[in-house]
């Protein structure tokens, strides 16, 4: 007996799926799309984050930052404020050549 090749269709011609009850093409496609959480990354993003754990850690960091901004009304802007030492220097500039009275 001759073995059938794995690519050969072994379905019989008399099967008519269109006439069978419930035989609708793509019946569960919408349910699959809603339940699926697969995301395709662009190549440069995939190089920066080679594993799923790296992607999840980066996204968790972004979520934490967004939550902090939302709950506290923004991040403190202290880095842009002049320091007290810089303010003192700018208040009274000294001219070494000025005559003292």
C-alpha positions in Angstrom: 0.0 0.0 0.0 1.3 3.4 -0.9 1.7 6.0 1.9 -0.1 9.4 1.3 2.1 12.4 1.3 1.5 14.8 4.3 0.6 17.6 1.9 -2.1 15.6 0.2 -5.7 16.5 1.1 -7.3 13.5 2.8 -10.8 15.0 3.0 -13.4 13.2 0.9 -15.1 15.2 -1.9 -18.5 14.3 -0.6 -18.1 16.5 2.5 -20.1 19.7 2.0 -19.4 22.0 4.9 -21.7 24.7 3.5 -24.7 22.5 4.1 -23.7 21.5 7.6 -25.3 23.1 10.6 -23.0 25.8 12.2 -20.5 25.5 9.3 -19.9 29.3 9.0 -16.5 30.5 7.9 -14.8 32.8 10.4 -17.5 32.1 13.1 -15.1 32.8 16.0 -12.8 35.3 14.4 -14.2 38.4 16.2 -14.0 36.6 19.5 -10.3 35.8 18.8 -9.5 39.3 17.8 -11.0 40.7 21.0 -9.2 38.2 23.3 -5.9 38.4 21.5 -3.1 40.6 22.9 -0.4 40.1 20.4 1.6 43.2 19.5 4.1 43.4 16.6 7.1 45.6 17.3 9.0 47.5 14.7 12.6 46.3 14.2 14.3 49.2 16.0 12.0 48.8 19.0 12.6 45.0 19.0 16.4 45.6 19.1 16.1 48.0 22.1 13.8 45.6 24.0 14.9 42.0 23.1 12.6 40.2 25.5 9.0 40.4 26.6 10.2 41.2 30.2 12.2 44.2 28.9 9.1 45.5 27.1 6.9 45.0 30.1 9.4 46.7 32.5 9.6 49.8 30.2 5.8 50.0 29.9 5.4 49.6 33.7 7.8 52.5 34.2 5.8 54.7 31.8 2.6 53.7 33.6 4.1 54.6 37.0 5.2 58.0 35.7 1.8 58.7 34.2 0.1 57.7 37.5 2.4 60.0 39.5 1.7 62.9 37.2 -2.0 62.3 37.3 -2.2 61.9 41.1 0.2 64.7 42.1 -0.6 67.2 39.5 2.7 66.9 37.8 6.3 66.2 38.7 8.2 68.7 40.8 10.0 71.3 38.7 12.9 71.8 41.0 15.5 71.0 38.4 14.7 74.2 36.5 14.7 76.5 39.6 17.9 78.4 40.3 19.7 77.3 43.4 20.1 79.6 46.4 23.9 79.9 45.7 23.2 80.9 42.1 20.7 83.5 43.2 23.1 85.1 45.6 25.7 85.4 42.9 23.3 87.0 40.5 21.9 89.5 43.1 25.1 91.4 43.9 27.7 91.2 41.1 31.0 92.3 42.5 33.4 94.3 40.4 37.0 93.8 41.7 38.1 97.1 40.2 35.4 99.2 41.8 36.6 101.8 44.3 35.7 101.2 47.8 34.6 104.2 49.7 
